């Protein structure tokens, strides 16, 4: 046999977010050290943007390079650095297991790795592999303080090995560990990066090796021979076989219907219909495989919070996110327990008596009478402990909506402004037909025409006729009539729930603001064929009509809150994104360039959706309890999906055109002319849309120069086909699904997905507490209809209108429960990743050109943020600047942690 030369290879491992600084432990320097000064790697110009991309210098692990000379195969040594993230807090059982793993590692029960070449061994016709190597220093570093620990491994390979394209990991410890990244150096090429961010299960749970691919992207047809079988086997494992109940440690992605929202075993009132199928079309969710309930074979048995519900292991929240939600759970306990006890002990405390009772939730917390306080805090030890240790948590933060002007919510101009710059700015439409017309079946719901007549609004049109106002695009509408009307009989039959189908007309003033000019409240016909109860309210002229007008506006806000939460927020961002995410993991390899593009935009979505099915959208859950539709909530969501949802209209420009809020105009920025020039959601949204669109087009063009490459990409076509045919099976036959035949098709599809996951979700989510935490501004639930002369309640209304108004709003317990939930939903966690950020910003791909392009995108996002700040300071923009007017920052990309009413995370992460 020829002699072998043992050597250490190249001496630099590139420093990156995947390799943290080494720490000095007990006075002893770690074997890896990091110079602090970064060195320039290259300088490029991309699309006119000059960027200097700096790749920080990393650990020096060797001091010399031995050149391989001659044709004989020689053996040499290469080294890998693995970054493992440890838990900040371990329970007793985990601490014992960690110590056992450290000692078992010492005696040979360790972590085993193999390098896999991109080439095939000509003798075996199998992928070339290095000799097995073990992770070093696990025992020695068992007491290392710090969230991240860097371990090393040394591989023996021969000079014909080629380039490493994958690495396998086998965990022979007793418990899982979280592997962030691997960097291998010693080859003639640059250091090879493996971005992992994955839980590695022990062999007793997952007996086969985990495989991680290097960051170099490959289309399926370009896969190196040595990686082909690994690419296929990894995807096969992620798909599973569609059978059995999933364990929390599994990493399998599959589909199911929403058959787990109800719990018929608890009683008939907790049963809920299956969403998904011919009867009630709906997107699919991640399959858990739990057995059916005892009383209904079609309903999946439930796992109640806080018991975790299955999502693939790597989709679960990381520790920082879990900490934020735990704090929210403590707030929920405190905020909900005390009001519930107050209401149960003192029934007269069930309603707010005056507006200062609501104000006191923010100023003083819950004010209790001395006798009531004694009953709560001295007779119930647990509550006493809460009162002593967590008094501050019993108070709510002051919502932004009343921070600048306590009475802003009462004004008509603020009511209208929020249609353009509020929590739900995606329902306002240009009125194209007067009077408005319903699309519901007139045989069931009566004449389709609205009861709003010309005489109701003519005095509010600045001298215009109705026809002239229509032609000049001056009339706009919030139309919730058709969404609510089919469910109103069931809603109004529930205790403490009262609703209408509402329509609200607005006039566009010369100042560029909207003003409400008419509100219609509709009820279903009492008997077949009779006309519906339709009432029209116009801006008030005296005291009685003022309070009736306020009640009518409150019902509009309640309609708006339900559609916002059930349709625009939950359905159109959370639920409709999930099938695309499941399909991406099942059909796109981790080395596929489109998977690398999508990865940051899929983070946490499956976990937050699973939690929503447990506690938010489930039968009797928070949404049913807090919103007017009650037990009809998810059926309303499914009805919208069936009758209105279309993927081709989910992109921002298409949506604005569909609603008549914009027309195509090539001479305008973004190719659109907004018919309300100062429309903050659309103005700022188009900045983000344009940045996403440019970035995606650049990326797609780099890998798909022509239609043939798109059509020939088997993984890409399988991903889109499965997301449509399986994930959106009930809509798969629709003719409006976009084609996927060209680079332009692909770029358009991806831009829409990235928009929905990032900016669209942010605009609909992070203003919930700042704008909705003050219940009178936006009541999610109404308990009384608007009284009319002759009604039994009308005299009570006349005698004490403000008390009647408060009694129509949610009760104390309902309000505080709702406020607690939207407080958590509006919070950014400390580990949030915002648009233009990614934790592996230099190493997420091995394609240097795309790293540069991504940094150009990040710079464009920062410029958009600067432009948004300028707009918020412009007094000419009256919908976002003025006395008591909140700036519009929901689409400002960055944010610190907490409730900030700004920030655009990459993904649907809360």
C-alpha positions in Angstrom: 0.0 0.0 0.0 1.2 3.5 -0.7 2.3 5.6 2.2 -0.2 8.1 3.6 0.5 11.6 4.7 -1.5 13.0 7.5 -2.0 16.7 7.4 -4.3 19.5 8.5 -5.8 21.5 5.7 -6.6 25.2 5.1 -6.4 27.3 8.2 -9.4 29.6 8.1 -13.0 28.8 9.0 -15.2 31.7 8.0 -16.7 33.5 10.9 -20.5 33.8 10.7 -23.6 34.0 12.8 -23.3 30.2 12.8 -20.0 30.3 14.7 -20.1 32.4 17.9 -17.1 33.8 19.6 -15.3 31.2 21.6 -15.3 31.7 25.3 -12.5 31.5 27.9 -13.3 28.9 30.4 -11.7 28.5 33.9 -8.7 30.6 32.7 -8.1 28.2 29.7 -8.4 29.5 26.2 -10.7 27.5 23.9 -9.0 25.7 21.0 -11.0 28.0 18.7 -10.2 31.7 18.7 -11.7 34.6 16.7 -9.8 37.7 15.6 -12.1 40.7 16.1 -11.4 42.6 12.9 -13.3 41.5 9.8 -11.5 41.5 6.5 -13.1 42.5 3.1 -14.0 39.5 1.0 -15.2 41.2 -2.2 -16.8 44.3 -3.5 -19.6 44.2 -6.1 -22.1 46.4 -7.9 -25.6 45.0 -8.1 -28.5 46.8 -9.8 -26.7 50.1 -9.2 -26.2 49.5 -5.5 -22.6 49.4 -4.3 -22.1 46.9 -1.5 -19.0 45.8 0.3 -19.7 42.3 1.6 -17.5 41.4 4.4 -17.0 37.8 5.5 -15.7 37.9 9.0 -12.5 35.9 9.6 -13.1 32.9 11.8 -11.2 30.4 14.0 -7.7 29.4 13.1 -7.6 25.7 13.7 -4.4 24.8 12.0 -1.1 26.6 11.3 0.1 25.1 8.1 -1.1 23.6 4.9 0.7 20.6 3.4 0.4 20.4 -0.4 -0.5 17.0 -1.8 2.0 16.1 -4.4 1.9 13.2 -6.8 -0.9 11.0 -8.2 -1.1 8.5 -5.3 -4.2 8.8 -3.0 -3.1 10.2 0.3 -5.0 10.5 3.5 -5.4 13.8 5.2 -7.3 15.2 8.1 -10.0 17.9 8.0 -11.8 19.4 10.9 -15.4 20.4 11.5 -16.7 22.9 14.1 -20.3 22.2 15.3 -22.3 24.8 17.1 -24.8 23.3 19.5 -27.4 25.5 21.3 -28.1 24.5 24.9 -31.3 25.2 26.8 -31.2 28.2 29.1 -33.4 26.4 31.6 -33.5 22.6 32.1 -35.8 20.8 34.5 -34.5 18.3 36.9 -35.0 15.3 34.6 -33.2 17.1 31.7 -30.3 18.0 34.0 -29.8 14.4 35.0 -30.0 13.3 31.4 -27.4 15.9 30.4 -25.0 14.6 33.0 -25.6 11.0 31.9 -25.0 11.9 28.3 -21.7 13.6 29.3 -20.4 10.5 31.1 -21.7 8.1 28.5 -20.0 10.2 25.8 -16.7 9.6 27.7 -17.1 5.8 27.4 -18.1 5.7 23.7 -21.8 6.5 23.5 -21.2 9.6 21.5 -22.2 11.6 18.4 -20.9 10.1 15.2 -20.5 12.0 11.9 -19.6 11.2 8.3 -18.7 13.5 5.5 -20.3 12.7 2.1 -18.7 13.8 -1.2 -20.5 15.2 -4.1 -18.9 12.4 -6.1 -19.5 8.7 -6.6 -16.9 6.2 -5.7 -16.0 4.4 -9.0 -15.4 1.1 -7.3 -18.6 0.9 -5.3 -20.8 3.1 -7.4 -22.0 4.6 -4.1 -21.4 8.1 -2.7 -17.9 8.6 -1.3 -17.8 8.9 2.5 -15.1 9.8 4.9 -14.2 7.6 7.8 -16.5 8.0 10.8 -15.6 10.7 13.3 -16.9 11.4 16.7 -17.8 14.8 18.3 -15.0 15.7 20.7 -15.1 17.4 24.1 -18.7 16.7 25.0 -17.7 15.5 28.5 -15.0 18.3 28.9 -17.5 21.0 28.0 -20.4 19.7 30.1 -20.1 22.7 32.5 -19.5 25.4 30.0 -21.6 28.4 30.6 -23.3 29.9 27.6 -26.2 29.3 25.3 -24.0 28.0 22.5 -21.1 25.6 22.7 -18.7 24.8 19.8 -17.5 21.2 19.5 -15.0 19.8 17.0 -14.6 16.6 15.0 -11.8 15.4 12.8 -12.3 13.4 9.6 -9.8 11.3 7.7 -10.3 11.5 3.9 -8.2 10.7 0.9 -7.1 13.2 -1.7 -9.6 11.8 -4.2 -12.5 12.6 -1.9 -13.7 15.7 -3.8 -15.9 18.4 -2.4 -18.1 17.6 0.7 -21.7 18.1 -0.1 -23.4 16.5 2.9 -22.7 15.4 6.4 -24.5 12.7 8.4 -25.1 12.9 12.2 -26.0 10.0 14.5 -26.8 10.9 18.1 -26.0 8.0 20.4 -26.8 10.0 23.6 -29.9 9.6 25.6 -31.6 12.9 24.7 -31.9 15.2 21.8 -29.8 18.3 21.1 -30.2 21.3 18.9 -27.6 21.6 16.2 -27.3 25.1 14.7 -24.5 24.8 12.2 -21.4 22.9 11.0 -18.4 24.4 9.3 -15.9 22.1 7.7 -12.4 23.3 6.7 -9.3 21.7 5.4 -10.3 21.2 1.7 -8.9 23.1 -1.2 -12.2 24.9 -1.6 -13.5 27.6 0.8 -14.8 26.5 4.2 -18.0 24.5 3.7 -21.0 25.7 5.6 -23.9 23.5 6.7 -26.9 25.4 8.1 -28.8 23.0 10.3 -31.1 24.6 12.9 -32.5 21.2 13.8 -33.1 18.9 16.7 -31.1 15.7 16.5 -33.0 12.8 18.1 -31.1 10.0 19.9 -30.9 6.6 18.2 -33.4 5.1 20.6 -36.0 7.4 18.9 -34.6 8.0 15.5 -32.2 5.1 14.6 -31.2 6.4 11.2 -28.6 9.0 10.5 -29.7 12.6 10.0 -28.3 14.2 6.8 -27.5 17.9 6.3 -26.5 19.4 3.0 -24.0 22.1 2.4 -25.3 25.6 1.6 -24.6 25.2 -2.1 -27.9 25.2 -3.9 -28.8 22.7 -6.6 -31.8 22.3 -8.9 -32.9 18.7 -9.0 -31.3 18.1 -12.5 -28.0 19.6 -11.3 -27.7 17.4 -8.2 -24.2 16.0 -7.9 -24.1 12.2 -8.3 -22.9 11.7 -4.7 -25.9 13.5 -3.3 -28.8 12.2 -5.4 -29.8 9.2 -3.2 -29.6 11.4 -0.1 -31.7 14.1 -1.7 -34.4 11.6 -2.5 -34.3 9.6 0.8 -34.5 12.8 2.9 -37.7 13.9 1.2 -39.2 10.4 1.4 -38.6 10.5 5.2 -40.1 13.9 5.6 -43.3 12.8 3.8 -43.9 9.7 6.0 -46.4 7.1 5.0 -49.6 9.0 6.0 -50.4 6.5 8.8 -50.2 6.4 12.6 -50.2 8.9 15.3 -47.4 11.4 15.2 -45.0 11.7 18.2 -43.6 15.0 19.2 -40.1 13.9 18.2 -41.2 13.1 14.6 -40.2 15.3 11.7 -43.0 14.3 9.2 -45.1 16.7 7.2 -48.6 15.6 6.0 -52.1 17.0 5.6 -55.5 16.7 7.3 -58.8 18.5 7.4 -59.8 20.8 10.3 -61.5 17.9 12.1 -60.1 18.8 15.6 -61.8 22.1 16.5 -64.7 20.5 18.4 -64.8 18.1 21.3 -68.1 16.2 21.1 -67.1 13.9 24.0 -67.6 17.0 26.2 -71.2 17.4 25.0 -73.2 18.3 22.0 -72.6 22.0 22.4 -68.9 21.4 21.9 -69.3 19.6 18.6 -68.1 21.5 15.5 -68.3 20.6 11.8 -65.3 19.4 9.9 -63.7 22.2 7.8 -62.4 20.8 4.6 -64.3 18.8 2.1 -67.3 19.3 -0.2 -69.7 20.5 2.5 -67.4 23.1 4.0 -64.3 23.8 1.9 -61.2 24.9 3.7 -57.4 24.7 3.4 -55.7 21.7 4.9 -53.7 21.7 8.1 -50.7 19.6 9.4 -51.7 16.1 10.2 -51.3 14.7 13.7 -52.9 11.3 13.3 -54.7 11.3 16.7 -57.5 8.7 17.1 -61.1 9.8 16.7 -63.4 10.9 19.5 -65.6 8.3 21.2 -68.8 10.0 20.0 -67.9 11.0 16.5 -65.6 8.9 14.2 -65.1 11.9 11.9 -63.8 14.2 14.7 -60.2 13.8 15.9 -59.7 13.6 19.6 -58.3 16.8 21.2 -55.1 17.6 23.1 -55.9 20.4 25.4 -53.4 23.2 26.2 -50.8 23.2 27.8 -50.2 19.7 26.6 -48.3 20.2 23.3 -49.9 19.4 20.0 -47.8 17.7 17.3 -45.9 19.7 14.8 -42.7 18.5 13.1 -40.0 18.8 15.7 -38.1 21.6 14.0 -41.2 23.7 13.6 -41.6 24.1 17.4 -40.9 27.4 19.0 -37.4 28.0 20.1 -36.7 28.9 23.7 -36.9 32.7 23.3 -40.4 32.4 21.7 -41.5 30.0 24.4 -40.4 32.5 27.1 -42.5 35.2 25.6 -45.6 33.0 25.4 -45.1 31.8 29.0 -45.1 35.5 30.2 -48.3 36.0 28.2 -49.8 32.9 29.8 -49.1 34.3 33.3 -50.6 37.6 32.3 -53.7 35.7 31.0 -54.0 33.9 34.3 -53.9 37.1 36.3 -56.0 39.2 34.0 -58.7 36.6 33.6 -58.8 35.0 37.1 -59.5 38.2 39.1 -62.3 39.6 36.8 -63.9 36.1 36.8 -63.8 36.0 40.6 -65.1 39.6 40.8 -68.0 38.8 38.6 -68.9 35.6 40.4 -68.8 37.1 43.9 -70.3 40.4 42.9 -72.7 40.1 40.0 -73.3 43.9 39.9 -69.6 44.1 38.8 -70.3 42.2 35.6 -70.8 45.3 33.4 -68.8 48.5 33.1 -70.8 51.2 34.8 -69.0 54.2 33.3 -66.1 54.9 31.0 -63.8 55.5 33.9 -64.2 51.8 34.8 -62.5 51.0 31.5 -59.9 53.7 32.0 -59.0 52.2 35.4 -57.9 48.9 33.8 -54.9 50.9 32.5 -54.4 53.3 35.4 -55.2 51.4 38.6 -56.0 47.8 37.6 -59.2 46.4 39.0 -60.5 48.7 41.7 -62.2 46.5 44.4 -64.4 47.5 47.2 -62.8 46.7 50.6 -65.4 43.9 51.4 -64.9 42.4 48.0 -61.1 42.7 48.3 -61.3 40.8 51.6 -63.3 38.0 50.1 -60.8 37.7 47.2 -57.4 38.3 48.7 -57.8 36.9 52.1 -60.2 33.9 51.7 -58.5 32.5 48.6 -54.8 32.0 49.3 -53.7 31.6 45.7 -55.2 34.9 44.8 -53.6 36.5 47.8 -50.2 35.3 46.5 -50.9 36.8 43.1 -51.9 40.1 44.7 -48.8 40.3 46.8 -46.3 39.3 44.1 -47.7 40.4 40.8 -49.9 43.5 41.4 -48.5 45.3 38.4 -49.6 42.5 36.1 -53.2 43.1 37.0 -53.0 46.4 35.1 -53.1 46.7 31.4 -50.8 48.8 29.3 -52.5 51.9 27.8 -53.4 51.2 24.2 -51.9 53.6 21.7 -55.4 54.6 20.4 -56.1 56.6 23.5 -52.5 57.6 24.3 -52.6 60.8 22.1 -56.3 61.6 22.3 -58.5 59.9 24.8 -61.7 60.8 22.9 -60.4 60.1 19.3 -62.5 57.0 19.0 -65.7 59.0 19.3 -65.0 61.1 16.2 -66.4 60.2 12.8 -63.1 61.1 11.1 -61.2 58.6 13.3 -63.8 55.9 12.7 -63.3 56.5 8.9 -59.5 56.8 9.2 -59.2 53.4 10.7 -60.7 51.9 7.6 -57.6 53.1 5.8 -55.0 52.9 8.5 -56.4 50.6 11.2 -56.2 47.0 12.2 -58.3 45.9 9.2 -57.5 48.2 6.2 -58.3 45.6 3.6 -62.1 45.7 3.5 -62.8 49.2 2.3 -63.9 49.3 -1.4 -64.8 51.9 -3.9 -68.6 52.0 -4.3 -69.5 51.2 -7.9 -73.2 50.8 -7.8 -75.8 52.8 -5.8 -77.6 51.6 -3.9 -75.4 48.7 -2.9 -76.7 45.3 -3.9 -76.4 42.0 -2.1 -75.3 38.8 -3.9 -77.3 36.6 -1.6 -80.3 34.6 -2.8 -83.3 37.0 -2.7 -85.7 34.1 -2.1 -84.1 33.5 1.3 -82.9 37.0 2.2 -85.3 39.3 0.5 -84.7 42.1 -2.0 -81.0 42.6 -2.7 -81.0 46.4 -2.8 -79.8 48.3 0.2 -82.2 50.6 2.1 -79.8 53.5 1.7 -81.5 56.1 -0.5 -80.2 59.2 -2.2 -82.1 61.4 0.3 -80.0 59.8 3.1 -76.6 60.9 1.7 -77.2 63.8 -0.7 -76.6 66.4 1.9 -73.1 65.0 2.7 -71.7 65.1 -0.9 -70.3 68.6 -1.0 -73.0 69.6 -3.6 -72.4 66.6 -5.9 -75.2 64.3 -7.1 -74.8 60.7 -6.2 -74.1 59.8 -9.8 -71.4 62.5 -10.0 -69.8 61.2 -6.8 -69.8 57.7 -8.2 -68.2 58.7 -11.4 -65.6 60.8 -9.7 -64.7 58.0 -7.3 -65.8 59.8 -4.2 -67.9 57.1 -2.6 -66.5 54.1 -0.7 -68.0 51.3 1.4 -67.4 48.8 4.2 -69.8 46.0 3.2 -70.2 43.2 5.8 -73.8 42.5 4.8 -73.4 39.3 2.9 -70.8 37.8 5.2 -73.0 38.1 8.3 -76.6 37.8 7.1 -76.7 34.0 6.5 -75.5 33.5 10.2 -77.5 36.2 12.0 -80.4 34.0 13.1 -78.0 31.6 14.8 -75.8 34.4 16.2 -78.7 36.3 17.7 -80.2 33.1 19.2 -77.0 32.8 21.4 -77.1 34.3 24.9 -75.5 37.7 25.0 -74.8 38.0 21.3 -76.5 40.5 19.0 -75.4 41.4 15.5 -76.5 42.9 12.1 -75.2 42.7 8.6 -73.8 46.2 8.2 -73.0 48.5 5.3 -71.2 51.8 5.8 -70.8 54.5 3.1 -68.0 57.0 3.1 -67.4 60.2 1.1 -63.9 61.2 0.1 -63.4 64.8 1.2 -61.2 67.4 -0.6 -58.7 67.0 2.2 -58.2 63.3 1.2 -59.9 61.9 4.3 -63.1 59.8 4.4 -66.2 60.7 6.3 -69.0 58.3 7.1 -72.3 59.4 5.6 -74.7 56.4 6.2 -74.8 53.2 8.1 -77.3 50.4 7.3 -78.1 47.7 9.8 -79.9 44.6 8.4 -81.5 41.6 9.9 -82.8 38.5 8.1 -86.5 38.4 7.1 -88.7 37.2 10.0 -90.8 35.0 7.6 -90.1 33.8 4.1 -90.9 36.4 1.5 -91.2 39.3 3.9 -88.8 42.3 3.7 -85.9 42.4 6.0 -85.6 44.7 8.9 -83.4 47.4 7.5 -82.5 50.5 9.4 -80.4 53.5 8.0 -78.5 55.9 10.3 -76.9 59.1 9.2 -74.6 61.5 11.0 -76.4 62.9 14.0 -77.9 66.3 14.4 -79.0 66.1 18.1 -78.5 64.1 21.3 -80.6 61.1 20.7 -79.5 60.5 17.1 -75.9 61.0 18.3 -76.1 58.0 20.7 -78.0 55.9 18.1 -75.2 56.7 15.6 -72.5 55.7 18.2 -74.3 52.4 18.7 -74.5 51.9 14.9 -70.8 52.6 14.6 -70.1 50.1 17.3 -72.0 47.4 15.4 -70.0 48.2 12.3 -66.8 47.8 14.3 -68.0 44.5 15.7 -68.7 43.3 12.2 -65.3 44.5 11.1 -63.5 42.9 14.1 -65.0 39.5 13.2 -64.2 39.6 9.5 -60.7 40.9 10.4 -59.9 38.0 12.8 -61.7 35.1 11.1 -61.1 36.0 7.4 -58.4 38.5 6.7 -56.0 37.5 9.6 -56.6 33.8 10.3 -57.8 32.5 7.0 -55.9 34.6 4.4 -52.5 34.6 6.1 -52.3 31.7 8.7 -54.5 29.0 7.2 -54.0 29.6 3.5 -50.2 29.7 3.9 -50.0 26.4 5.8 -50.4 24.1 2.7 -47.6 25.8 0.9 -45.3 25.3 3.9 -46.2 21.6 4.3 -45.7 21.0 0.5 -42.4 22.9 0.6 -41.0 20.5 3.2 -42.4 17.4 1.4 -41.4 18.3 -2.1 -38.4 20.7 -2.1 -35.1 19.5 -0.9 -33.2 21.7 1.6 -30.6 22.2 -1.2 -33.3 23.5 -3.6 -32.7 27.3 -4.2 -36.5 28.0 -3.8 -36.5 26.2 -0.4 -33.6 28.4 0.7 -35.6 31.5 -0.4 -38.7 30.4 1.4 -37.1 29.1 4.6 -37.2 32.3 6.8 -40.8 33.0 5.7 -42.0 29.6 7.0 -40.6 29.9 10.6 -43.0 29.1 13.4 -46.2 29.1 11.3 -47.1 25.5 11.8 -46.6 25.8 15.5 -48.6 29.0 15.9 -51.4 27.5 13.8 -51.5 24.3 15.9 -51.7 26.5 19.1 -54.6 28.4 17.5 -56.5 25.1 16.9 -56.0 24.3 20.6 -57.0 27.6 22.3 -58.1 30.3 19.8 -60.3 28.9 17.0 -61.5 25.7 18.8 -65.1 25.2 20.0 -65.6 27.3 23.1 -62.1 28.8 22.6 -61.0 32.4 22.8 -62.3 33.5 19.4 -65.8 32.1 19.9 -65.9 33.5 23.4 -64.7 37.0 22.5 -66.3 37.7 19.1 -69.9 38.3 18.2 -70.4 35.2 15.9 -69.6 32.8 18.8 -70.1 29.2 17.7 -70.5 30.3 14.1 -67.0 31.8 13.9 -65.2 29.1 11.9 -68.2 28.4 9.6 -68.1 32.1 8.6 -64.4 31.7 7.9 -65.1 28.6 5.7 -68.0 30.4 3.9 -65.6 33.2 2.9 -63.1 30.7 1.7 -65.7 28.9 -0.4 -67.3 31.9 -2.0 -64.6 34.5 -2.2 -61.0 33.4 -1.6 -58.8 33.4 -4.8 -55.0 33.0 -4.7 -54.6 35.1 -7.8 -56.1 38.1 -6.0 -54.0 37.8 -2.8 -51.1 39.9 -4.0 -51.3 43.6 -3.0 -51.7 45.2 -6.4 -54.3 42.6 -7.5 -56.2 43.1 -4.2 -56.2 46.9 -4.5 -57.5 46.6 -8.1 -60.2 44.1 -7.1 -61.5 46.4 -4.4 -61.5 49.4 -6.8 -59.0 51.2 -4.6 -56.5 51.5 -7.4 -56.4 51.4 -11.2 -53.5 50.3 -13.4 -51.4 53.3 -14.5 -47.9 52.7 -15.9 -47.0 56.3 -15.4 -47.3 56.0 -11.6 -44.9 54.4 -9.1 -45.5 50.7 -8.8 -47.8 50.9 -11.9 -50.9 51.8 -9.9 -52.9 54.9 -9.2 -54.5 54.9 -5.8 -58.0 56.5 -5.8 -57.5 57.5 -2.2 -54.0 59.1 -2.4 -53.4 59.0 1.3 -54.1 55.4 2.0 -51.4 54.4 4.5 -51.7 50.7 4.3 -51.5 50.7 0.5 -48.9 53.5 0.3 -46.5 51.7 2.6 -47.5 48.2 1.4 -46.5 49.1 -2.1 -43.0 50.0 -0.9 -42.6 46.6 0.7 -44.2 44.8 -2.3 -41.8 46.5 -4.7 -38.8 45.5 -2.6 -40.0 41.9 -2.4 -40.8 41.8 -6.1 -37.3 43.0 -7.2 -35.6 40.6 -4.8 -37.6 37.6 -5.9 -37.2 38.4 -9.6 -33.5 38.7 -9.2 -33.3 35.4 -7.4 -35.5 33.5 -9.8 -33.7 34.8 -12.9 -30.4 33.5 -11.4 -31.7 29.9 -11.5 -34.4 29.9 -14.1 -33.2 31.7 -17.2 -36.0 30.4 -19.4 -39.4 28.7 -19.2 -38.0 25.3 -19.9 -35.9 25.2 -16.7 -39.1 26.0 -14.7 -41.1 23.4 -16.4 -38.4 20.8 -16.1 -37.8 21.3 -12.3 -39.6 18.2 -10.9 -39.4 19.3 -7.3 -40.7 22.8 -8.0 -43.7 21.5 -10.1 -44.5 18.9 -7.4 -44.4 21.5 -4.7 -46.9 23.8 -6.4 -49.1 20.9 -7.6 -49.4 19.4 -4.2 -50.0 22.7 -2.4 -53.0 23.2 -4.8 -54.3 19.7 -5.3 -53.9 18.5 -1.8 -53.4 21.5 0.4 -56.2 23.5 -1.2 -58.0 20.4 -2.5 -61.5 21.9 -2.3 -60.4 24.7 -4.7 -58.0 22.8 -6.9 -60.4 22.7 -9.8 -60.7 26.5 -10.1 -59.5 28.0 -13.3 -58.0 31.1 -11.6 -54.9 29.3 -10.1 -51.8 30.9 -11.7 -49.8 28.8 -14.1 -46.3 27.8 -13.2 -44.7 27.7 -16.6 -42.2 30.6 -16.8 -39.8 32.5 -14.6 -42.3 35.4 -14.5 -45.0 33.0 -13.2 -42.7 31.7 -10.5 -41.6 35.1 -9.4 -45.2 36.3 -9.2 -46.2 33.3 -7.1 -43.3 33.6 -4.7 -43.8 37.4 -4.3 -47.4 36.8 -3.2 -46.4 34.1 -0.7 -43.6 36.3 0.8 -46.0 39.2 1.0 -48.7 37.2 2.8 -46.2 35.7 5.3 -44.5 39.0 6.1 -46.1 42.4 5.4 -49.8 41.3 5.0 -49.7 39.4 8.3 -47.9 42.2 10.1 -50.4 44.8 9.0 -53.3 42.7 10.3 -51.7 41.4 13.5 -49.5 43.8 15.4 -52.0 46.6 15.8 -54.5 44.4 17.6 -53.8 45.6 21.1 -52.6 49.2 20.4 -55.7 49.9 18.4 -58.2 47.3 19.7 -57.2 47.2 23.4 -59.6 50.0 24.2 -62.9 48.2 23.9 -65.2 51.1 23.0 -63.0 51.9 20.0 -63.5 48.5 18.5 -65.8 46.2 20.4 -65.2 42.6 19.2 -68.6 41.6 20.6 -72.0 43.3 20.9 -74.7 42.2 23.4 -77.6 44.5 22.4 -79.3 45.6 19.2 -79.9 49.3 18.6 -83.2 50.2 20.3 -86.0 51.7 18.3 -89.1 53.6 19.4 -91.6 51.1 20.8 -88.9 48.6 21.9 -89.0 47.7 25.6 -85.4 48.9 26.0 -85.9 52.3 24.3 -87.0 54.1 27.5 -83.9 52.7 29.3 -81.8 54.0 26.5 -83.3 57.5 26.6 -82.9 57.6 30.4 -79.2 56.7 30.5 -77.7 56.4 27.0 -74.1 56.1 28.1 -75.0 53.2 30.5 -77.0 51.5 27.7 -74.0 51.9 25.3 -71.6 50.3 27.8 -74.1 47.5 28.5 -74.1 46.7 24.7 -70.3 46.2 24.8 -68.5 43.1 26.2 -68.8 42.5 29.9 -65.8 43.0 32.3 -64.8 39.4 32.0 -65.2 39.2 28.3 -63.3 42.5 27.8 -60.3 41.5 30.0 -60.1 38.1 28.4 -60.1 39.6 24.9 -57.6 42.2 25.9 -55.2 39.7 27.4 -55.3 37.6 24.2 -54.6 40.4 21.8 -51.9 41.7 24.2 -50.0 38.4 23.5 -50.9 38.3 19.8 -49.5 41.9 19.4 -46.2 41.1 21.1 -42.9 40.7 19.2 -40.6 38.1 20.9 -36.9 38.8 21.5 -35.9 36.2 18.8 -38.1 37.8 16.0 -36.5 37.9 12.6 -37.7 40.9 10.6 -37.9 41.5 6.9 -34.3 42.2 5.6 -32.8 40.1 8.4 -31.8 36.5 8.6 -29.7 34.9 11.3 -27.3 33.3 8.7 -27.1 36.4 6.5 -23.7 35.5 5.0 -24.0 31.7 4.8 -27.6 30.8 4.1 -26.5 30.0 0.5 -23.2 29.2 -1.1 -24.1 31.4 -4.0 -22.1 34.6 -3.5 -24.1 36.5 -6.1 -27.4 35.8 -4.2 -25.8 36.8 -0.9 -25.1 40.2 -2.5 -28.6 40.4 -4.0 -30.1 39.7 -0.5 -28.1 42.5 1.1 -29.3 44.8 -1.7 -32.9 43.8 -0.8 -32.1 44.4 2.9 -30.9 47.9 2.0 -34.1 48.5 0.0 -36.2 47.5 3.0 -34.2 50.0 5.2 -34.9 52.7 2.6 -38.6 51.9 2.7 -38.5 52.3 6.5 -37.0 55.7 6.2 -39.6 56.8 3.6 -42.4 55.6 6.0 -40.9 57.7 8.8 -40.9 60.8 6.4 -44.6 60.1 5.5 -45.6 60.0 9.2 -44.1 63.4 9.7 -45.9 65.0 6.7 -48.8 67.2 7.8 -50.4 66.9 4.3 -51.0 63.2 5.0 -53.9 63.7 7.4 -54.6 60.0 7.7 -51.3 59.5 9.5 -50.3 62.9 10.9 -52.1 65.5 12.9 -53.4 66.3 16.4 -54.2 63.1 18.2 -53.6 61.1 15.0 -51.5 58.0 15.4 -48.6 57.5 12.8 -49.0 54.5 10.6 -46.1 52.2 11.4 -47.5 48.7 11.1 -45.5 48.3 7.9 -42.3 49.9 9.2 -40.1 46.8 8.9 -38.1 46.9 12.2 -39.1 46.8 15.8 -37.7 46.1 19.3 -39.4 43.3 21.3 -42.8 43.9 22.9 -45.9 45.7 21.8 -44.8 48.4 19.4 -47.5 48.7 16.7 -44.7 48.3 14.1 -42.4 45.7 12.7 -42.6 43.2 9.8 -41.4 39.7 10.7 -40.4 37.4 7.9 -43.1 34.9 8.8 -46.5 34.3 10.3 -44.9 33.8 13.7 -47.7 34.8 16.1 
